[in-house]
Amino acid sequence: MSLHFPNAFSWTVRLALLGVLGGCAVSGPAVQDPVVTTQELAAPARDFAQFPPWQLGSTWEYSDGYTLQVTETDGRTATLKRTDRSSDWFKREGFFKMDSQEEGVRRQVVYQSPNPATLFPLAMGKTVSFAREYLIDKKLYVHQTSWSVVGRETIEVPAGKFDCWVLVWNTRSQKSNWSGYEKWWYSPEVGNYVRLEYRYGKAPDSSRVLMRYKKGE
């Protein structure tokens, strides 16, 4: 499955068919992280990172019990299931979320433009900003979303020591005051973030770090 950016679908028709605008939030409890150390990466091995491939069977286990496994993939897109909560899953192209089901709420992306994948190859200071529309119970929600590459760091977590790209994700509803924030320490070696700081809506700031992982075939 891949992202689509329809041209023929007019705003008027889509809004009439799909419903009203709004915002939503999903959050989890704050957790106490293990000790994590970071330092600036003085001489990174590469000054860019290519689009991340997915590998079937890869798993990541985090400090708050959040555990993901790749159950389907064509290499570029993947379905990831939460093994700690079997009813939850989401689809990503690279690390850009497409569709999901979390805490019983089904979300389906119907439009993203421009293509967020233009963030790759990653490079310092690079940013992509895009409109994102998705459905919940046949109602249309519209967010303005951005990803930014803000730094490079070496970070040590319980799973090991990794060279990371530091990325910031921001999103805001176009019809309410809801907003969301994530800061990723993304490791190409791991194929996912090794540390995440996040805040959704009015929920408190939270974070998680990688405890262990396994690369798939």
C-alpha positions as CSV (number, residue, x, y, z in Angstrom):
1,M,0.0,0.0,0.0
2,S,1.3,3.5,-0.7
3,L,0.2,7.1,-0.1
4,H,-2.1,8.6,-2.7
5,F,-2.4,12.3,-3.4
6,P,-5.7,12.7,-5.4
7,N,-6.0,15.7,-7.8
8,A,-9.5,15.1,-9.2
9,F,-11.2,14.9,-5.8
10,S,-12.3,18.5,-5.1
11,W,-12.4,19.9,-1.6
12,T,-16.1,20.6,-1.9
13,V,-17.0,17.0,-2.9
14,R,-14.8,15.4,-0.4
15,L,-16.1,17.5,2.5
16,A,-19.7,16.9,1.5
17,L,-19.2,13.2,1.3
18,L,-17.0,12.6,4.4
19,G,-18.5,14.9,7.0
20,V,-17.5,17.6,9.4
21,L,-14.1,18.7,10.6
22,G,-12.6,18.3,14.1
23,G,-9.7,17.1,16.1
24,C,-8.8,14.1,18.2
25,A,-6.2,12.8,20.6
26,V,-4.9,9.5,21.9
27,S,-2.5,9.5,24.8
28,G,-1.1,7.1,27.3
29,P,0.1,7.4,30.9
30,A,3.3,9.1,31.7
31,V,6.2,6.7,32.4
32,Q,9.4,6.9,34.4
33,D,12.2,6.2,31.9
34,P,15.5,4.4,32.6
35,V,18.6,6.5,32.6
36,V,19.4,7.8,29.2
37,T,22.5,9.7,28.1
38,T,23.0,11.7,25.0
39,Q,25.9,13.6,23.4
40,E,26.4,15.6,20.2
41,L,27.6,13.4,17.4
42,A,30.9,15.1,16.5
43,A,31.6,13.2,13.2
44,P,28.6,11.4,11.9
45,A,29.3,8.5,9.6
46,R,26.8,9.9,7.0
47,D,25.3,13.4,6.5
48,F,22.1,11.9,5.1
49,A,19.8,9.0,5.6
50,Q,17.7,7.2,3.0
51,F,14.0,6.2,3.1
52,P,13.7,3.5,5.8
53,P,12.8,0.0,4.6
54,W,10.7,-2.3,6.7
55,Q,11.6,-6.0,7.5
56,L,9.0,-8.7,8.2
57,G,9.2,-9.8,11.8
58,S,11.1,-6.9,13.2
59,T,10.1,-6.1,16.8
60,W,10.7,-3.2,19.2
61,E,10.0,-3.2,22.9
62,Y,9.9,0.0,24.9
63,S,10.1,1.0,28.5
64,D,6.4,1.6,29.0
65,G,5.5,-1.9,27.6
66,Y,4.7,-0.5,24.2
67,T,5.7,-3.3,21.8
68,L,5.5,-3.3,18.0
69,Q,6.0,-6.1,15.4
70,V,6.0,-5.8,11.6
71,T,3.4,-8.4,10.4
72,E,3.0,-7.3,6.7
73,T,5.4,-5.3,4.5
74,D,6.3,-4.7,0.9
75,G,9.6,-3.1,2.1
76,R,8.3,0.5,1.8
77,T,5.0,0.3,3.7
78,A,4.2,-2.0,6.6
79,T,1.5,-3.0,9.0
80,L,2.8,-2.9,12.6
81,K,0.8,-4.6,15.4
82,R,1.1,-3.9,19.1
83,T,1.8,-7.2,20.7
84,D,1.0,-5.7,24.1
85,R,-2.5,-4.7,22.9
86,S,-3.5,-7.1,20.1
87,S,-6.4,-5.0,18.8
88,D,-4.2,-2.0,18.0
89,W,-2.3,-1.7,14.7
90,F,-1.2,0.9,12.2
91,K,0.2,1.2,8.8
92,R,3.2,3.3,7.9
93,E,5.1,4.4,4.8
94,G,8.5,4.8,6.1
95,F,7.6,6.3,9.5
96,F,4.6,8.4,8.1
97,K,1.4,7.0,9.6
98,M,-1.3,6.1,7.1
99,D,-4.1,4.1,8.7
100,S,-4.5,2.9,12.3
101,Q,-6.7,1.4,14.9
102,E,-5.9,2.4,18.5
103,E,-8.0,2.0,21.6
104,G,-10.9,0.9,19.5
105,V,-10.8,4.1,17.3
106,R,-10.3,3.5,13.5
107,R,-8.5,6.2,11.5
108,Q,-8.0,6.2,7.8
109,V,-5.9,8.8,5.9
110,V,-7.7,9.9,2.8
111,Y,-5.4,12.8,1.7
112,Q,-1.9,14.1,2.4
113,S,-0.3,16.8,0.3
114,P,2.5,17.5,-0.4
115,N,3.9,14.1,0.0
116,P,5.6,13.9,3.5
117,A,8.1,11.3,2.0
118,T,9.9,14.2,0.4
119,L,11.6,14.6,3.9
120,F,13.9,11.9,2.6
121,P,16.8,11.6,2.3
122,L,17.1,13.2,5.7
123,A,19.5,16.1,6.0
124,M,20.1,18.7,8.7
125,G,17.5,21.5,8.7
126,K,15.2,19.8,6.2
127,T,11.4,20.3,6.8
128,V,8.2,19.1,5.2
129,S,4.8,20.6,5.9
130,F,1.5,19.1,4.6
131,A,-2.2,19.0,5.0
132,R,-3.5,15.7,6.4
133,E,-7.1,14.5,6.3
134,Y,-8.5,11.4,7.9
135,L,-11.8,9.7,8.7
136,I,-13.1,8.6,12.1
137,D,-16.7,7.2,12.0
138,K,-17.3,8.8,8.6
139,K,-16.3,12.2,9.9
140,L,-13.5,14.1,8.3
141,Y,-10.7,15.6,10.4
142,V,-8.1,18.0,8.9
143,H,-4.7,18.7,10.4
144,Q,-1.7,20.8,9.4
145,T,1.3,18.7,10.1
146,S,5.1,19.1,9.8
147,W,8.3,17.0,10.2
148,S,11.6,18.7,10.8
149,V,15.2,17.4,11.1
150,V,16.6,19.3,14.0
151,G,19.9,17.5,14.9
152,R,22.2,14.5,15.2
153,E,23.0,12.8,18.5
154,T,24.5,9.7,19.9
155,I,22.1,8.3,22.5
156,E,22.5,5.4,24.9
157,V,19.4,3.5,26.0
158,P,18.9,0.0,27.6
159,A,18.9,-1.5,24.0
160,G,22.4,-0.1,23.3
161,K,24.2,3.0,21.9
162,F,23.0,4.4,18.6
163,D,23.7,7.3,16.2
164,C,20.4,9.1,15.7
165,W,18.7,11.7,13.7
166,V,16.6,14.0,15.9
167,L,13.2,14.8,14.3
168,V,10.3,16.8,15.5
169,W,6.7,16.2,14.5
170,N,4.0,18.8,15.0
171,T,0.3,18.6,14.1
172,R,-2.7,20.9,14.7
173,S,-6.4,20.6,14.0
174,Q,-7.7,23.2,11.6
175,K,-11.1,23.4,13.4
176,S,-10.1,23.3,17.1
177,N,-7.3,24.1,19.5
178,W,-6.1,20.4,19.6
179,S,-2.4,19.9,18.8
180,G,0.1,17.1,19.1
181,Y,3.9,16.9,19.4
182,E,6.5,14.2,19.1
183,K,10.3,14.3,19.2
184,W,12.1,11.2,17.8
185,W,15.6,10.0,18.2
186,Y,15.5,7.9,15.0
187,S,18.2,5.2,14.4
188,P,18.6,3.9,10.9
189,E,20.4,0.9,12.4
190,V,17.3,0.0,14.6
191,G,14.8,1.0,11.9
192,N,12.7,3.0,14.4
193,Y,13.0,5.5,17.2
194,V,15.1,4.6,20.2
195,R,13.6,7.5,22.3
196,L,10.3,9.3,21.9
197,E,9.0,12.4,23.8
198,Y,5.4,13.2,23.1
199,R,2.3,15.2,24.0
200,Y,-1.2,14.9,22.6
201,G,-3.9,17.5,23.4
202,K,-4.1,18.3,27.1
203,A,-2.5,15.1,28.2
204,P,0.8,15.5,30.1
205,D,4.2,15.1,28.5
206,S,5.4,11.5,28.2
207,S,8.3,9.5,26.9
208,R,9.6,6.1,26.2
209,V,13.0,4.5,25.4
210,L,13.9,1.3,23.6
211,M,14.6,-1.7,25.8
212,R,15.3,-4.3,23.2
213,Y,14.7,-5.0,19.5
214,K,15.1,-7.6,16.8
215,K,15.5,-7.1,13.1
216,G,13.4,-9.2,10.8
217,E,14.3,-11.2,7.7
